[in-house]
Amino acid sequence: MKLGMINSAFDQAGVDTVTGLEHIARIGFDCVDLFTEAMTLGEDEIRLVEATCSRLDLPVVSLPVVACGLVDFNAPVREFHVRRVQSFNELARRFGARNVLLVLGEYIWQREVIPPEAQWNWGVETVQEIGRHAADRGLEVALELEPFRLSLLNDVRKMARFIDEVGLPNVKANIDISHLVLADVSPTELGLLRGKACHVHISDCDGRVHGDLPPGRGVVKFGPYLQAIKELDFDGVVSIELEYSPDPARVVEWVEDAYQATAALLAMAELRDPGGRAR
């Protein structure tokens, strides 16, 4: 597998896109997940990203998008968000990415007003439409497992069921190790995602609250999860996800620490493809 990183860590620290990409390449990452807004990204910025990634030999592999409106009870809202995610599909194809990573959203009103089954079914229907659109462009849709109480996809069993109900071979799961820990999902349960996973996020946490910390700064025991991922035997990318550096002025050191820790973990698990970028 390749070792990548979501560039949002630099963006949140006020670092411009090109400089962030340059740091990611210099530090040694094999590829990048590009966090952006496809509906408003201008042609000049798109060309700048293309030129920068080409110059740095840093492929874009994934475009994350949060689209909670896909399970909204208003049909026009769902239709808008389908079109919005489809714009990410178009951008991902242009960048030569592998997938669009989709965060689906949560049940509203504590599951008490709208029947939860209705929101689940709206999710299946909208993801089917997005998935078919992605397949026509040679892309996968990677669904995010969120560890929150009201998230539609908050454990492995629900993820596997949702993927089965969507029923498209290019709609699969993103495995977020920190989220699994927060959702109290054991590594053994990942076997349910055999043939149904295509991407990985890695970060640490305190075991109680969502944190997206560099590996080694929390309580996650990564070994068993990485072994379980290895046993799923899929060709994907392990992308570091860091959010909101506690000291934005030192975000580069923060990312460098995360890279070193994660590269060591992947080496121990024999998960990283040989020939990774040299520092």
N, C-alpha and C positions, 0 to 999 in steps of 0.2 A: 504494500500500500504506500501511497505518497503521504508526505506530511505537509499540510497546508495551514492556513490561518485566515480568519475572517478579518478584513481590514477595518472593521468598525471600531476596534480598540484605538486606532490612531485618529480616526475621524472624531470620536468622542473627546479626544484630548486636544482637538483643534489643529491637528496636523493635516495639511492638504493632501489630496488623493495621490498625487505623483510622489510626494515625499514619503508618504506611508508605504506605497508600493516599493519604492527604492529601499526602504528599511527592511521590508519583508524579504526581498531578494537578497540583500546583503547579509542578513542574519543567517540565511541558509534554507529557508522554506522552499519546497518543491513547486508550490502552486498557491493560489489565493482564492478565497471565497469573497466575492465582491458584494458588499452591502450598499445598495443604492435605491433610487426610486425610478423605476423604468418609465413611468408615465410622464415624468418631468425632466429626465436626463436629456440634455440637448445634444445635438449632433457634434458640436465642437468638443464637448466633454467625452462623448463616446470615442471619437477619434483619438483624443488624448490618451484615454485608457488603453486603446488598442496599440497605439504607438509605444507607450511606456512598457506595457507587458511584453511586446515583441522585442523591444530593446533589452529588457531585463531577462528575457527567456523565462517569464513567469506566467504560466498558463492560468486563465480564469477557469475554475472547475465547477463553481456553484454560485447561484444567486439566491440568497435568502429573501423571503417575503412574508410578512405577517398580514393575513387577510381574514380577520375575524368576521367580516361581513358575509363570508361564504355561508354562514349558518344563521344569518339574520332572518327574522320571520317575514320581512318585507321582500317580495320577489324582485322589485327594481334594485334594491340594495345588493341582493345576491348576484343579479345580472351584471351590475357595475363591477363587482369584485371579481367575477369570472373574467371579464374583459381586462381588468387590471392585471390579474395574474397571467393572462395570455400575453400581455405586453412584456412581462418578464420572460416568458417563453421565447418571444421574438428576440429580445436582447440577449438571452443566453445563447441562442443559436448564433447570433452575430459574433459573440465573444468566443464561440467554440467551446462553451461550457458543457459539462456532463448532465447537470440537473438544475432544476429550480427547487429550492428547499422551502417547503410550505408550512407555515404555522397556522393551524386551522382555527383555533379560537376556543371559546368556552360557552357553556350553557348560561343563559341569562335568567335573572329573577329566581335564582336558587332552584331551578328545575321545577318551580311550583306553578307557573302560569302557562308557559308554552310546554306541551308534552316533550320530554327529552327525546323521545323516539322521532318526533318530527324534526328536531334540529339535527339529529344523527342522520336521518334520511336526506335532508337538504345537503348536508356535508357530502354524503356519498354521491348525490346527483351532481353537485357542482364540481367535485374532484374528478368525476368521470368525464365531464365536459373538458376540464382543464387537461386531464391526462390524455385524452384523444388528440387534443390540439398539440400537446407536447410530443406525442409519439410521431405525429406527422413531421415534426422538426428534428427527430432523432434524439429526443431528450427524455430523461427520467424525471419524475416528480418524487422528491424525498420528503416524506411526512415527518414532522417534528413531534416527538413525545414530550409533552409538557407536564411537569410534576404537580400542577396545582389542582386543588380539590374539584373544581368545576370544569377543568379542561376535558374536551371530548376524548382526546387520546392521551390518557394519563397513566396507562400501564401497558405492558407488552401484550396481554391478552386482548385488550381493546384494539390495539394497533393491528394485531394479526387479523382480528375479525373485520376491522374496517377495510383493510387491504383486500381481504377475500370478497367483501361485498362490492367494492369498487370493481374488482375483477379485470384489471388491466395489467399486463405484465410489466409495464414501465412505471407503475405507481408502487413505490416501495417505502421502506422506513429509513429515517435517519436515527442512528443510535447515539444518543447523548448520554455519556457516562455519568456526568454530574446529575442529570435529571433522573437517571435510574436510581441513583443512591437516594435522592430526595423523595422519590416515589416508593422507596423500600422494595425495589425490584432486585432480585438476586441474579447473579450471572447465569445461573442454570436456566433461568426462564428465557434467555436469549435464543435458545434452541427453537423456540416458536417462530422465530424470524428467519429460519433457514430458507433461502431462496427469496426472501422478502426484504432484504436490506441492501442499501447502495451507498451509504455515506455515514460518517462518524464525526461527532463533535466530542472534544475532550476538554475538560476544565475541572477544577477542584471546588469544594464548598465546605461549609462547616457542618454538614449533615442535617441542618435544620432549615436553613434559608437559602434561597437561590442566590448564587454569588458569582459564578464564572471567574474563579481565581486561577492563577497559574498552578499547575500540578505541583504538589508538595507543600502548598500553603493552606491546606485544609485537611480533611480526615479521610478522603477517598482512598480506598485500597484498589489501585488500578489493575494489579496483576491478574486477578481472576476475570475481570471484565474484558481485558485485552485478550486473554486466552480464549474466552468464549467467542469473542469477535473473530479471532483467528480461525476457530473451528467452523464458523459459518462459511468460510472460504469464498469470499467475494472480492472482486477487484474494485476497490474504492479508495477514498481519501480520508485520513484522520486530520480534521481541522481543529486547531486550537481556537476556542471561543473565549475571549476576554472582554469584560464589560466594565466601563467606568473605572479607570485607573484611580486609585486613591490619591495619587500624586501625578497629575497630568504632565508636569514638567519632567518627570522621570519615566514617561511611558516607554521609551526605547529600552531602558534597562529592564522594565517589567516584562516586555515582550521577549527580550533576550533570555531572561531567566526561564520563562515559560517554554521557549524553544529548547534550551539545554535540558530541562527536566523531561520534556516530552520525548525528545530524541533518544534520551537514555532509556525511557520506558519502552519505546518501540523497539529499540535494539535488544533489550532483555527479552522481549516477547517475540523477537525475530519477525516483526511485522512490517518494517519499512523496506520498501524495494531497494535493492542495491543501486548504487550510482546516484544517490541523493546529492543535492547541491552541496558543494564544498564551501566552507566559510572562507 
